[in-house]
């Protein structure tokens, strides 16, 4: 199996049950100010994006994505982090987009009602073995599929840990909603959690600018389900109405 199969498998495992009608294919373009990426984090979209970023090395990224491949997410994030580029979300950024790409920005920019949503990372499993249990059950421990999965899981878990160390952000930002007692999801329609800007800063995710210096008030996205807000002091996910 290619790495993309496992990248997409784990992207699927990070997704909540809610049906989210995000675009099925990514579109990538230079709009004169930003390199704009809209759609899922796919290998093809990632290749197009990195090619365009290489052609415009000093231009920041404006992204709206429901997530996708964790490998592609980290590939893009590494490029942004090393080059110190800005990241702008004017609508939504979930899952692998939130885990890696938004965090990678030297400057992070939001529209007043943009949504940043987390719902897991590689550390939501206690081990690589837990990540690959599906293949142990279906194909057997030591099978080709299980061995390939284990190699992928070890690599991506180590890579995610290194990324968060370099970014200076607490890796728990991807998994705090699953903390015992947090009660995530508080509603069956909740598919992700977010944080206040203050709690993000406490986790090391700072230098976030809101358009017009407005108050950031993330909105439940139309037709996508609902969000909760994880409160650090309370260790609880609070529904966003």
N, CA, C and O of each residue as an XYZ file, in Angstrom:
964
protein
N       0.838     -1.199      0.000
C       0.000      0.000      0.000
C       0.877      1.256      0.000
O       1.934      1.274      0.632
N       0.456      2.274     -0.686
C       1.191      3.511     -0.713
C       0.908      4.295      0.555
O      -0.073      4.045      1.254
N       1.798      5.262      0.843
C       1.637      6.045      2.058
C       0.316      6.796      2.055
O      -0.263      7.052      3.110
N      -0.162      7.150      0.857
C      -1.407      7.901      0.787
C      -2.592      7.132      1.329
O      -3.514      7.727      1.886
N      -2.582      5.808      1.173
C      -3.684      4.995      1.691
C      -3.774      5.136      3.193
O      -4.861      5.325      3.740
N      -2.628      5.043      3.870
C      -2.633      5.141      5.322
C      -2.859      6.574      5.778
O      -3.514      6.804      6.795
N      -2.319      7.545      5.032
C      -2.564      8.944      5.382
C      -4.046      9.246      5.353
O      -4.561      9.927      6.239
N      -4.740      8.743      4.340
C      -6.168      8.984      4.234
C      -6.956      8.143      5.231
O      -7.999      8.578      5.719
N      -6.466      6.937      5.540
C      -7.132      6.124      6.556
C      -7.160      6.853      7.883
O      -8.210      6.954      8.517
N      -6.000      7.369      8.315
C      -5.953      8.042      9.597
C      -6.675      9.381      9.545
O      -7.214      9.834     10.555
N      -6.691     10.019      8.376
C      -7.501     11.228      8.240
C      -8.959     10.882      8.485
O      -9.680     11.635      9.139
N      -9.399      9.733      7.956
C     -10.772      9.296      8.172
C     -11.056      9.016      9.626
O     -12.137      9.331     10.123
N     -10.082      8.418     10.325
C     -10.276      8.117     11.735
C     -10.338      9.378     12.587
O     -10.914      9.372     13.675
N      -9.741     10.462     12.087
C      -9.801     11.720     12.808
C     -11.117     12.439     12.589
O     -11.438     13.381     13.313
N     -11.874     12.012     11.606
C     -13.120     12.689     11.311
C     -14.223     12.228     12.254
O     -14.281     11.054     12.620
N     -15.092     13.143     12.645
C     -16.268     12.784     13.427
C     -17.316     12.208     12.491
O     -17.126     12.169     11.275
N     -18.429     11.760     13.070
C     -19.451     11.088     12.273
C     -20.302     12.044     11.462
O     -20.990     11.626     10.530
N     -20.262     13.325     11.806
C     -21.124     14.267     11.101
C     -20.774     14.314      9.621
O     -19.606     14.217      9.246
N     -21.786     14.463      8.790
C     -21.568     14.587      7.355
C     -21.300     16.045      7.023
O     -22.140     16.910      7.273
N     -20.119     16.320      6.454
C     -19.735     17.694      6.184
C     -19.553     17.865      4.687
O     -18.629     17.281      4.121
N     -20.404     18.647      4.021
C     -20.341     18.775      2.562
C     -19.245     19.726      2.099
O     -19.535     20.738      1.462
N     -17.994     19.414      2.411
C     -16.883     20.200      1.923
C     -16.619     19.843      0.457
O     -17.062     18.796     -0.015
N     -15.901     20.709     -0.261
C     -15.561     20.382     -1.653
C     -14.818     19.048     -1.737
O     -14.030     18.713     -0.853
N     -15.071     18.297     -2.794
C     -14.435     16.993     -2.956
C     -13.035     17.101     -3.540
O     -12.214     16.205     -3.342
N     -12.751     18.178     -4.253
C     -11.436     18.367     -4.848
C     -10.892     19.741     -4.471
O     -11.641     20.697     -4.267
N      -9.574     19.808     -4.385
C      -8.935     21.065     -4.014
C      -8.728     21.954     -5.232
O      -8.482     21.468     -6.336
N      -8.829     23.247     -5.020
C      -8.450     24.229     -6.037
C      -7.327     25.080     -5.453
O      -7.378     25.488     -4.293
N      -6.322     25.339     -6.267
C      -5.135     26.065     -5.825
C      -4.852     27.176     -6.827
O      -4.867     26.942     -8.035
N      -4.596     28.376     -6.335
C      -4.348     29.493     -7.244
C      -3.593     30.594     -6.503
O      -3.563     30.618     -5.273
N      -2.985     31.501     -7.259
C      -2.385     32.715     -6.711
C      -3.343     33.857     -7.025
O      -3.616     34.134     -8.193
N      -3.856     34.522     -5.990
C      -4.873     35.551     -6.215
C      -4.299     36.957     -6.280
O      -5.042     37.938     -6.253
N      -2.981     37.057     -6.364
C      -2.335     38.358     -6.421
C      -1.819     38.821     -5.083
O      -0.925     39.665     -5.021
N      -2.374     38.278     -3.995
C      -1.922     38.619     -2.643
C      -1.530     37.380     -1.856
O      -0.529     37.372     -1.140
N      -2.332     36.336     -1.998
C      -2.117     35.084     -1.285
C      -2.085     33.928     -2.276
O      -2.632     34.015     -3.375
N      -1.439     32.853     -1.869
C      -1.672     31.586     -2.528
C      -2.888     30.984     -1.830
O      -2.868     30.756     -0.620
N      -3.933     30.732     -2.589
C      -5.216     30.316     -2.017
C      -5.451     28.833     -2.266
O      -5.345     28.349     -3.393
N      -5.772     28.126     -1.192
C      -6.053     26.679     -1.265
C      -7.433     26.455     -0.678
O      -7.701     26.828      0.464
N      -8.307     25.846     -1.463
C      -9.657     25.538     -1.007
C      -9.946     24.076     -1.288
O      -9.869     23.624     -2.431
N     -10.285     23.331     -0.224
C     -10.635     21.931     -0.425
C      -9.841     20.994      0.458
O      -9.092     21.437      1.328
N     -10.003     19.691      0.235
C      -9.357     18.695      1.087
C      -7.844     18.646      0.867
O      -7.342     18.994     -0.202
N      -7.134     18.205      1.904
C      -5.691     18.037      1.799
C      -5.402     16.697      1.142
O      -5.379     15.656      1.799
N      -5.187     16.740     -0.147
C      -4.944     15.543     -0.947
C      -3.536     15.596     -1.517
O      -2.909     16.655     -1.537
N      -3.040     14.454     -1.981
C      -1.694     14.430     -2.540
C      -1.594     15.315     -3.780
O      -0.606     16.029     -3.948
N      -2.599     15.276     -4.645
C      -2.566     16.107     -5.849
C      -2.642     17.584     -5.487
O      -1.881     18.396     -6.013
N      -3.561     17.930     -4.588
C      -3.663     19.322     -4.158
C      -2.385     19.791     -3.479
O      -1.949     20.924     -3.685
N      -1.781     18.923     -2.667
C      -0.539     19.275     -2.005
C       0.594     19.521     -2.980
O       1.381     20.451     -2.803
N       0.680     18.681     -4.021
C       1.717     18.884     -5.037
C       1.523     20.217     -5.750
O       2.479     20.965     -5.951
N       0.289     20.509     -6.129
C       0.022     21.778     -6.805
C       0.380     22.960     -5.910
O       0.958     23.948     -6.364
N       0.026     22.841     -4.634
C       0.287     23.937     -3.708
C       1.787     24.156     -3.522
O       2.257     25.291     -3.602
N       2.538     23.095     -3.278
C       3.978     23.250     -3.056
C       4.673     23.784     -4.300
O       5.627     24.554     -4.192
N       4.207     23.386     -5.482
C       4.772     23.933     -6.723
C       4.522     25.435     -6.807
O       5.416     26.202     -7.164
N       3.309     25.845     -6.477
C       2.963     27.265     -6.539
C       3.699     28.056     -5.468
O       4.115     29.190     -5.710
N       3.863     27.474     -4.296
C       4.598     28.157     -3.225
C       6.077     28.285     -3.593
O       6.717     29.274     -3.235
N       6.624     27.301     -4.302
C       8.013     27.401     -4.761
C       8.166     28.532     -5.770
O       9.204     29.192     -5.817
N       7.124     28.756     -6.584
C       7.161     29.834     -7.578
C       6.964     31.202     -6.943
O       7.375     32.215     -7.508
N       6.334     31.237     -5.762
C       6.091     32.499     -5.035
C       6.559     32.313     -3.591
O       5.728     32.237     -2.686
N       7.865     32.238     -3.358
C       8.395     31.803     -2.067
C       8.115     32.721     -0.887
O       8.229     32.291      0.261
N       7.752     33.973     -1.139
C       7.515     34.912     -0.036
C       6.035     35.186      0.208
O       5.684     36.041      1.022
N       5.172     34.464     -0.492
C       3.734     34.710     -0.404
C       3.104     33.777      0.618
O       3.398     32.582      0.637
N       2.233     34.322      1.472
C       1.566     33.522      2.482
C       0.440     32.686      1.896
O       0.096     32.807      0.720
N      -0.128     31.829      2.749
C      -1.168     30.891      2.331
C      -2.513     31.268      2.934
O      -2.637     31.430      4.148
N      -3.509     31.404      2.084
C      -4.903     31.531      2.541
C      -5.573     30.194      2.293
O      -5.623     29.725      1.156
N      -6.088     29.575      3.345
C      -6.600     28.219      3.209
C      -7.966     28.067      3.866
O      -8.229     28.608      4.940
N      -8.818     27.317      3.191
C     -10.091     26.860      3.749
C     -10.175     25.371      3.439
O     -10.271     24.975      2.277
N     -10.139     24.551      4.481
C     -10.070     23.114      4.271
C     -10.740     22.376      5.414
O     -10.632     22.765      6.577
N     -11.437     21.299      5.061
C     -12.031     20.426      6.062
C     -11.074     19.375      6.563
O     -11.449     18.546      7.393
N      -9.820     19.386      6.072
C      -8.817     18.428      6.497
C      -8.525     17.426      5.413
O      -8.820     17.661      4.241
N      -7.938     16.297      5.804
C      -7.558     15.275      4.837
C      -6.301     14.568      5.280
O      -6.138     14.280      6.466
N      -5.409     14.283      4.350
C      -4.207     13.510      4.607
C      -3.325     14.173      5.665
O      -2.968     15.344      5.539
N      -2.977     13.417      6.706
C      -2.085     13.971      7.724
C      -0.678     14.160      7.156
O       0.039     15.075      7.563
N      -0.284     13.300      6.221
C       1.035     13.423      5.611
C       1.118     14.688      4.771
O       2.092     15.434      4.874
N       0.121     14.936      3.952
C       0.099     16.156      3.139
C       0.040     17.383      4.038
O       0.722     18.375      3.783
N      -0.778     17.319      5.096
C      -0.865     18.439      6.027
C       0.487     18.790      6.623
O       0.840     19.965      6.722
N       1.249     17.767      7.021
C       2.567     18.039      7.598
C       3.579     18.461      6.543
O       4.479     19.247      6.840
N       3.453     17.958      5.314
C       4.336     18.403      4.232
C       4.187     19.914      4.006
O       5.174     20.645      3.921
N       2.939     20.356      3.913
C       2.671     21.780      3.685
C       3.107     22.600      4.889
O       3.719     23.658      4.743
N       2.786     22.102      6.084
C       3.122     22.827      7.313
C       4.629     22.998      7.464
O       5.097     24.057      7.884
N       5.381     21.973      7.127
C       6.836     22.066      7.240
C       7.379     23.154      6.327
O       8.260     23.917      6.722
N       6.862     23.227      5.115
C       7.287     24.270      4.166
C       7.010     25.655      4.757
O       7.872     26.533      4.730
N       5.816     25.839      5.284
C       5.415     27.134      5.844
C       6.269     27.487      7.055
O       6.735     28.619      7.186
N       6.472     26.513      7.938
C       7.213     26.752      9.181
C       8.656     27.132      8.902
O       9.175     28.084      9.486
N       9.302     26.400      8.019
C      10.718     26.661      7.717
C      10.900     28.029      7.075
O      11.900     28.703      7.322
N       9.945     28.441      6.257
C      10.078     29.708      5.528
C       9.429     30.885      6.242
O       9.497     32.013      5.754
N       8.808     30.644      7.377
C       8.244     31.738      8.172
C       7.108     32.465      7.488
O       7.022     33.691      7.569
N       6.222     31.727      6.806
C       5.141     32.349      6.056
C       3.903     32.563      6.918
O       3.740     31.932      7.962
N       3.041     33.458      6.468
C       1.768     33.722      7.139
C       0.705     32.749      6.650
O       0.767     32.260      5.522
N      -0.277     32.473      7.514
C      -1.419     31.624      7.162
C      -2.695     32.381      7.512
O      -2.836     32.918      8.610
N      -3.620     32.412      6.560
C      -4.878     33.157      6.729
C      -6.049     32.219      6.499
O      -6.133     31.553      5.467
N      -6.957     32.172      7.474
C      -8.193     31.397      7.343
C      -9.353     32.379      7.388
O      -9.573     33.042      8.402
N     -10.097     32.472      6.288
C     -11.223     33.403      6.278
C     -12.568     32.693      6.396
O     -13.599     33.349      6.543
N     -12.573     31.333      6.333
C     -13.820     30.599      6.507
C     -13.669     29.465      7.522
O     -14.231     29.539      8.614
N     -12.919     28.420      7.176
C     -12.814     27.290      8.092
C     -11.523     26.514      7.866
O     -10.958     26.517      6.773
N     -11.074     25.853      8.919
C      -9.864     25.047      8.880
C     -10.008     23.986      9.965
O      -9.923     24.290     11.155
N     -10.227     22.733      9.547
C     -10.486     21.651     10.484
C      -9.435     20.562     10.372
O      -8.695     20.482      9.392
N      -9.387     19.726     11.401
C      -8.627     18.480     11.380
C      -7.166     18.736     11.017
O      -6.503     19.524     11.691
N      -6.649     18.091      9.971
C      -5.240     18.236      9.614
C      -4.876     19.671      9.257
O      -3.727     20.076      9.435
N      -5.815     20.432      8.765
C      -5.573     21.850      8.481
C      -5.288     22.608      9.767
O      -4.344     23.397      9.830
N      -6.104     22.372     10.798
C      -5.900     23.021     12.092
C      -4.671     22.470     12.799
O      -3.884     23.222     13.374
N      -4.513     21.142     12.749
C      -3.406     20.494     13.462
C      -2.043     20.994     13.025
O      -1.143     21.167     13.847
N      -1.893     21.225     11.740
C      -0.560     21.481     11.212
C      -0.437     22.816     10.481
O       0.455     23.605     10.793
N      -1.309     23.079      9.523
C      -1.099     24.225      8.638
C      -1.335     25.543      9.368
O      -0.508     26.449      9.273
N      -2.448     25.668     10.095
C      -2.683     26.915     10.825
C      -1.591     27.132     11.869
O      -1.116     28.254     12.048
N      -1.198     26.081     12.545
C      -0.174     26.181     13.588
C       1.168     26.596     12.997
O       1.941     27.289     13.657
N       1.458     26.181     11.758
C       2.771     26.441     11.159
C       3.020     27.909     10.848
O       4.175     28.317     10.725
N       1.983     28.706     10.720
C       2.162     30.091     10.306
C       2.953     30.915     11.300
O       2.718     30.837     12.506
N       3.890     31.705     10.797
C       4.594     32.635     11.696
C       3.610     33.684     12.183
O       3.607     34.045     13.360
N       2.772     34.174     11.272
C       1.644     35.027     11.637
C       0.386     34.288     11.231
O       0.285     33.778     10.115
N      -0.586     34.231     12.153
C      -1.847     33.547     11.864
C      -2.940     34.621     11.808
O      -3.051     35.472     12.690
N      -3.731     34.550     10.754
C      -4.750     35.578     10.539
C      -6.101     34.908     10.383
O      -6.216     33.862      9.744
N      -7.132     35.520     10.973
C      -8.493     34.992     10.925
C      -9.469     36.094     10.548
O      -9.269     37.256     10.901
N     -10.525     35.728      9.829
C     -11.664     36.631      9.705
C     -12.449     36.543     11.012
O     -12.284     35.568     11.745
N     -13.290     37.517     11.329
C     -13.963     37.538     12.629
C     -14.829     36.323     12.927
O     -15.038     36.004     14.098
N     -15.348     35.627     11.900
C     -16.211     34.471     12.154
C     -15.643     33.172     11.600
O     -16.366     32.184     11.470
N     -14.347     33.166     11.271
C     -13.702     31.945     10.786
C     -13.700     30.880     11.880
O     -13.754     31.203     13.067
N     -13.638     29.621     11.481
C     -13.654     28.511     12.432
C     -12.365     27.712     12.313
O     -11.957     27.327     11.217
N     -11.729     27.466     13.457
C     -10.593     26.561     13.558
C     -11.052     25.412     14.440
O     -11.414     25.631     15.596
N     -11.043     24.194     13.919
C     -11.606     23.069     14.660
C     -10.680     21.867     14.727
O     -10.125     21.430     13.718
N     -10.525     21.338     15.941
C      -9.698     20.148     16.164
C     -10.573     18.953     16.514
O     -11.630     19.121     17.123
N     -10.155     17.767     16.143
C     -10.837     16.559     16.617
C      -9.916     15.339     16.592
O     -10.345     14.236     16.252
N      -8.656     15.546     16.952
C      -7.748     14.418     17.114
C      -6.441     14.586     16.381
O      -6.298     15.438     15.504
N      -5.482     13.749     16.761
C      -4.177     13.709     16.133
C      -3.581     12.332     16.326
O      -4.249     11.427     16.827
N      -2.344     12.168     15.938
C      -1.749     10.835     16.048
C      -1.630     10.381     17.496
O      -1.548      9.181     17.757
N      -1.618     11.319     18.445
C      -1.464     10.952     19.846
C      -2.796     10.647     20.532
O      -2.833     10.423     21.742
N      -3.884     10.639     19.769
C      -5.138     10.204     20.394
C      -5.118      8.695     20.605
O      -5.892      8.163     21.402
N      -4.232      8.008     19.890
C      -3.982      6.594     20.140
C      -2.776      6.486     21.066
O      -1.847      7.287     20.955
N      -2.769      5.532     21.963
C      -1.674      5.406     22.918
C      -0.400      4.893     22.270
O       0.684      5.077     22.825
N      -0.498      4.263     21.127
C       0.677      3.672     20.494
C       0.417      3.464     19.005
O      -0.713      3.570     18.528
N       1.495      3.167     18.289
C       1.348      2.812     16.880
C       0.528      1.539     16.730
O      -0.221      1.382     15.767
N       0.678      0.626     17.699
C      -0.098     -0.612     17.653
C      -1.592     -0.322     17.680
O      -2.370     -0.960     16.972
N      -1.987      0.647     18.502
C      -3.400      1.006     18.586
C      -3.882      1.636     17.287
O      -5.013      1.407     16.860
N      -3.017      2.431     16.660
C      -3.381      3.048     15.390
C      -3.631      1.994     14.315
O      -4.456      2.190     13.423
N      -2.919      0.887     14.407
C      -2.972     -0.132     13.352
C      -3.783     -1.357     13.746
O      -3.696     -2.391     13.083
N      -4.569     -1.261     14.810
C      -5.325     -2.418     15.267
C      -6.268     -2.942     14.195
O      -6.513     -4.145     14.108
N      -6.797     -2.031     13.375
C      -7.708     -2.431     12.298
C      -7.061     -3.483     11.400
O      -7.707     -4.453     11.005
N      -5.775     -3.284     11.079
C      -5.091     -4.220     10.192
C      -4.676     -5.488     10.921
O      -4.599     -6.557     10.315
N      -4.408     -5.375     12.217
C      -4.117     -6.573     13.002
C      -5.339     -7.468     13.049
O      -5.230     -8.690     12.961
N      -6.516     -6.847     13.190
C      -7.758     -7.620     13.274
C      -8.136     -8.238     11.932
O      -8.574     -9.387     11.874
N      -7.965     -7.472     10.853
C      -8.448     -7.944      9.554
C      -7.440     -8.828      8.822
O      -7.823     -9.802      8.174
N      -6.149     -8.490      8.926
C      -5.134     -9.206      8.154
C      -4.159    -10.004      9.013
O      -3.400    -10.831      8.506
N      -4.189     -9.743     10.323
C      -3.297    -10.468     11.218
C      -2.052     -9.682     11.572
O      -1.504     -8.958     10.740
N      -1.604     -9.829     12.822
C      -0.363     -9.191     13.252
C       0.792     -9.770     12.437
O       0.919    -10.988     12.303
N       1.625     -8.897     11.898
C       2.745     -9.349     11.086
C       2.432     -9.462      9.615
O       3.330     -9.736      8.819
N       1.182     -9.260      9.226
C       0.829     -9.272      7.810
C       1.467     -8.076      7.107
O       1.920     -7.132      7.753
N       1.495     -8.130      5.787
C       2.089     -7.040      5.023
C       1.388     -5.714      5.308
O       2.035     -4.686      5.506
N       0.042     -5.754      5.327
C      -0.712     -4.523      5.582
C      -0.427     -3.990      6.982
O      -0.283     -2.783      7.177
N      -0.346     -4.902      7.958
C      -0.098     -4.475      9.334
C       1.306     -3.901      9.482
O       1.487     -2.877     10.141
N       2.308     -4.548      8.874
C       3.673     -4.036      8.945
C       3.799     -2.664      8.288
O       4.471     -1.772      8.806
N       3.145     -2.513      7.146
C       3.205     -1.224      6.449
C       2.534     -0.139      7.276
O       3.027      0.986      7.362
N       1.409     -0.487      7.882
C       0.710      0.469      8.735
C       1.574      0.858      9.925
O       1.657      2.036     10.272
N       2.211     -0.113     10.548
C       3.050      0.159     11.710
C       4.202      1.101     11.354
O       4.516      2.025     12.105
N       4.821      0.860     10.211
C       5.912      1.733      9.786
C       5.410      3.158      9.572
O       6.051      4.127      9.981
N       4.238      3.266      8.917
C       3.639      4.582      8.689
C       3.295      5.251     10.018
O       3.583      6.432     10.212
N       2.682      4.502     10.929
C       2.239      5.068     12.200
C       3.424      5.563     13.025
O       3.381      6.668     13.567
N       4.481      4.756     13.124
C       5.662      5.188     13.879
C       6.246      6.461     13.277
O       6.606      7.389     14.002
N       6.340      6.502     11.946
C       6.933      7.653     11.274
C       6.104      8.915     11.494
O       6.645      9.970     11.826
N       4.792      8.804     11.308
C       3.950      9.999     11.406
C       3.791     10.471     12.852
O       3.693     11.672     13.103
N       3.764      9.538     13.801
C       3.713      9.948     15.209
C       4.983     10.708     15.596
O       4.917     11.736     16.271
N       6.141     10.196     15.164
C       7.402     10.877     15.457
C       7.473     12.218     14.739
O       7.959     13.205     15.291
N       6.987     12.243     13.508
C       7.028     13.481     12.731
C       6.122     14.536     13.349
O       6.499     15.707     13.411
N       4.935     14.147     13.806
C       4.035     15.110     14.442
C       4.661     15.665     15.715
O       4.587     16.868     15.966
N       5.269     14.810     16.514
C       5.904     15.272     17.750
C       7.007     16.283     17.450
O       7.107     17.313     18.115
N       7.833     15.987     16.450
C       8.910     16.906     16.083
C       8.352     18.227     15.568
O       8.891     19.290     15.872
N       7.272     18.165     14.788
C       6.663     19.385     14.262
C       6.213     20.304     15.396
O       6.485     21.504     15.364
N       5.533     19.755     16.390
C       5.041     20.597     17.480
C       6.188     21.160     18.318
O       6.092     22.275     18.829
N       7.257     20.405     18.460
C       8.428     20.931     19.164
C       9.000     22.126     18.420
O       9.320     23.145     19.033
N       9.131     22.010     17.097
C       9.674     23.104     16.291
C       8.747     24.311     16.288
O       9.207     25.452     16.300
N       7.436     24.058     16.272
C       6.462     25.150     16.246
C       6.303     25.808     17.608
O       5.792     26.925     17.692
N       6.729     25.144     18.672
C       6.596     25.701     20.015
C       5.169     25.688     20.533
O       4.789     26.525     21.352
N       4.374     24.730     20.049
C       2.961     24.623     20.442
C       2.760     23.290     21.153
O       3.345     22.276     20.773
N       1.928     23.305     22.187
C       1.624     22.106     22.955
C       0.873     21.114     22.075
O      -0.211     21.422     21.578
N       1.431     19.945     21.882
C       0.830     18.940     21.013
C      -0.542     18.505     21.488
O      -1.342     18.005     20.697
N      -0.826     18.687     22.768
C      -2.130     18.293     23.310
C      -3.280     19.094     22.706
O      -4.443     18.736     22.889
N      -2.971     20.166     21.993
C      -4.035     20.959     21.378
C      -4.888     20.106     20.453
O      -6.060     20.406     20.228
N      -4.296     19.034     19.912
C      -5.020     18.163     18.980
C      -5.903     17.135     19.685
O      -6.761     16.523     19.049
N      -5.705     16.937     20.991
C      -6.385     15.823     21.680
C      -7.063     16.201     22.989
O      -7.668     15.335     23.621
N      -6.989     17.442     23.419
C      -7.530     17.799     24.732
C      -9.026     17.518     24.859
O      -9.519     17.246     25.954
N      -9.737     17.582     23.755
C     -11.165     17.293     23.814
C     -11.456     15.880     24.289
O     -12.537     15.606     24.811
N     -10.487     14.975     24.107
C     -10.670     13.588     24.522
C     -10.237     13.330     25.969
O     -10.292     12.196     26.444
N      -9.807     14.390     26.666
C      -9.402     14.229     28.057
C     -10.576     13.703     28.881
O     -11.720     14.110     28.678
N     -10.283     12.803     29.804
C     -11.341     12.248     30.649
C     -12.058     13.365     31.394
O     -11.425     14.207     32.031
N     -13.364     13.363     31.309
C     -14.177     14.376     31.960
C     -14.550     15.548     31.079
O     -15.413     16.346     31.445
N     -13.901     15.668     29.898
C     -14.185     16.815     29.028
C     -15.555     16.713     28.386
O     -16.150     17.727     28.022
N     -16.060     15.495     28.245
C     -17.406     15.320     27.718
C     -17.546     15.612     26.243
O     -18.607     16.050     25.797
N     -16.476     15.374     25.463
C     -16.583     15.589     24.017
C     -17.077     14.319     23.340
O     -16.589     13.232     23.649
N     -18.035     14.433     22.425
C     -18.762     15.658     22.080
C     -19.972     15.839     22.995
O     -20.652     14.862     23.309
N     -20.249     17.052     23.421
C     -21.413     17.259     24.287
C     -22.744     17.090     23.553
O     -23.776     16.862     24.184
N     -22.722     17.204     22.210
C     -23.920     16.986     21.400
C     -23.577     16.049     20.262
O     -22.435     16.009     19.805
N     -24.544     15.309     19.811
C     -24.289     14.358     18.726
C     -23.894     15.060     17.429
O     -23.284     14.450     16.551
N     -24.237     16.330     17.310
C     -23.925     17.080     16.089
C     -22.547     17.730     16.125
O     -22.097     18.263     15.111
N     -21.867     17.699     17.271
C     -20.539     18.304     17.370
C     -19.516     17.428     16.654
O     -19.417     16.233     16.929
N     -18.759     18.022     15.737
C     -17.751     17.266     15.006
C     -16.342     17.773     15.264
O     -15.382     17.207     14.741
N     -16.194     18.830     16.060
C     -14.874     19.379     16.365
C     -15.007     20.319     17.558
O     -16.105     20.745     17.918
N     -13.865     20.629     18.158
C     -13.848     21.648     19.201
C     -12.876     22.751     18.805
O     -11.984     22.547     17.982
N     -13.063     23.907     19.397
C     -12.152     25.018     19.202
C     -11.740     25.532     20.577
O     -12.082     24.927     21.593
N     -11.007     26.647     20.616
C     -10.537     27.255     21.856
C     -10.732     28.766     21.755
O     -10.903     29.297     20.657
N     -10.707     29.450     22.874
C     -10.610     30.904     22.818
C      -9.192     31.268     22.398
O      -8.277     30.451     22.497
N      -9.018     32.497     21.931
C      -7.677     32.946     21.579
C      -6.756     32.919     22.792
O      -5.561     32.648     22.671
N      -7.323     33.204     23.965
C      -6.518     33.195     25.184
C      -6.016     31.787     25.505
O      -4.855     31.603     25.872
N      -6.901     30.797     25.365
C      -6.478     29.421     25.630
C      -5.509     28.926     24.557
O      -4.591     28.161     24.855
N      -5.708     29.356     23.316
C      -4.732     29.003     22.283
C      -3.357     29.527     22.660
O      -2.363     28.812     22.533
N      -3.292     30.770     23.123
C      -2.009     31.362     23.502
C      -1.378     30.603     24.664
O      -0.158     30.448     24.713
N      -2.190     30.132     25.590
C      -1.659     29.354     26.712
C      -1.059     28.039     26.235
O      -0.186     27.477     26.896
N      -1.519     27.551     25.099
C      -0.980     26.325     24.513
C       0.161     26.607     23.539
O       0.668     25.697     22.884
N       0.560     27.878     23.452
C       1.672     28.256     22.592
C       1.274     28.734     21.219
O       2.134     29.078     20.408
N      -0.027     28.760     20.942
C      -0.512     29.180     19.627
C      -0.934     30.645     19.711
O      -2.092     30.962     19.983
N       0.037     31.529     19.472
C      -0.226     32.956     19.622
C       0.033     33.670     18.301
O       0.058     33.041     17.243
N       0.224     34.970     18.365
C       0.434     35.785     17.165
C      -0.699     35.566     16.168
O      -0.468     35.357     14.977
N      -1.926     35.619     16.680
C      -3.123     35.471     15.854
C      -3.777     36.840     15.711
O      -4.079     37.504     16.702
N      -3.988     37.245     14.480
C      -4.573     38.555     14.208
C      -5.948     38.371     13.566
O      -6.109     37.576     12.640
N      -6.923     39.105     14.062
C      -8.276     39.057     13.522
C      -8.493     40.285     12.649
O      -8.145     41.399     13.039
N      -9.067     40.082     11.473
C      -9.293     41.188     10.536
C      -9.976     42.357     11.224
O     -10.962     42.179     11.939
N      -9.444     43.557     11.003
C     -10.041     44.760     11.549
C      -9.942     44.863     13.051
O     -10.644     45.671     13.659
N      -9.088     44.067     13.664
C      -8.973     44.013     15.129
C     -10.319     43.749     15.792
O     -10.580     44.187     16.912
N     -11.162     43.023     15.068
C     -12.491     42.691     15.597
C     -12.387     41.568     16.619
O     -11.352     40.913     16.740
N     -13.471     41.359     17.346
C     -13.557     40.216     18.252
C     -13.780     38.964     17.431
O     -14.616     38.939     16.528
N     -13.030     37.930     17.750
C     -13.181     36.663     17.030
C     -14.311     35.864     17.656
O     -14.249     35.490     18.827
N     -15.341     35.606     16.867
C     -16.499     34.839     17.335
C     -16.780     33.743     16.312
O     -17.552     33.959     15.379
N     -16.163     32.567     16.473
C     -16.399     31.486     15.501
C     -17.851     31.056     15.492
O     -18.477     30.922     16.543
N     -18.381     30.842     14.301
C     -19.787     30.507     14.133
C     -19.951     29.033     13.781
O     -19.114     28.457     13.086
N     -21.033     28.429     14.263
C     -21.355     27.083     13.804
C     -21.609     27.147     12.305
O     -22.474     27.898     11.854
N     -20.862     26.365     11.527
C     -20.999     26.439     10.070
C     -22.341     25.889      9.595
O     -22.814     24.869     10.095
N     -22.937     26.559      8.647
C     -24.218     26.127      8.093
C     -24.092     24.735      7.494
O     -23.197     24.474      6.691
N     -24.993     23.845      7.890
C     -25.134     22.510      7.312
C     -23.963     21.570      7.629
O     -23.936     20.448      7.123
N     -23.001     21.993      8.446
C     -21.847     21.140      8.715
C     -21.946     20.408     10.048
O     -21.150     19.505     10.306
N     -22.890     20.769     10.891
C     -22.893     20.265     12.255
C     -22.617     21.407     13.206
O     -22.840     22.567     12.860
N     -22.137     21.103     14.393
C     -21.896     22.133     15.397
C     -20.529     21.933     16.036
O     -19.885     20.896     15.880
N     -20.110     22.963     16.761
C     -18.825     22.979     17.450
C     -19.027     23.139     18.944
O     -20.051     23.647     19.402
N     -18.021     22.691     19.699
C     -17.958     23.053     21.102
C     -16.629     23.774     21.337
O     -15.733     23.751     20.492
N     -16.527     24.399     22.480
C     -15.283     25.100     22.842
C     -14.678     24.407     24.050
O     -15.316     24.289     25.096
N     -13.440     23.949     23.896
C     -12.760     23.328     25.023
C     -12.187     24.426     25.908
O     -11.404     25.258     25.449
N     -12.584     24.426     27.189
C     -12.110     25.413     28.155
C     -11.005     24.791     28.998
O     -11.248     23.826     29.723
N      -9.800     25.331     28.910
C      -8.661     24.757     29.619
C      -8.889     24.695     31.128
O      -8.638     23.661     31.747
N      -9.360     25.786     31.723
C      -9.508     25.831     33.178
C     -10.563     24.861     33.686
O     -10.492     24.396     34.823
N     -11.537     24.559     32.845
C     -12.635     23.695     33.267
C     -12.496     22.262     32.778
O     -13.241     21.386     33.217
N     -11.554     22.009     31.878
C     -11.433     20.699     31.237
C     -12.803     20.219     30.776
O     -13.256     19.128     31.122
N     -13.439     21.065     29.989
C     -14.799     20.732     29.556
C     -15.053     21.332     28.182
O     -14.604     22.439     27.884
N     -15.781     20.587     27.345
C     -16.208     21.105     26.058
C     -17.587     21.751     26.220
O     -18.553     21.095     26.612
N     -17.657     23.020     25.919
C     -18.869     23.808     26.105
C     -19.514     24.042     24.740
O     -18.849     24.573     23.851
N     -20.759     23.676     24.536
C     -21.398     23.860     23.228
C     -21.386     25.320     22.786
O     -21.604     26.223     23.593
N     -21.134     25.539     21.519
C     -21.247     26.869     20.914
C     -22.628     26.947     20.281
O     -22.969     26.138     19.419
N     -23.408     27.907     20.704
C     -24.791     28.026     20.198
C     -24.808     28.807     18.885
O     -25.873     29.014     18.303
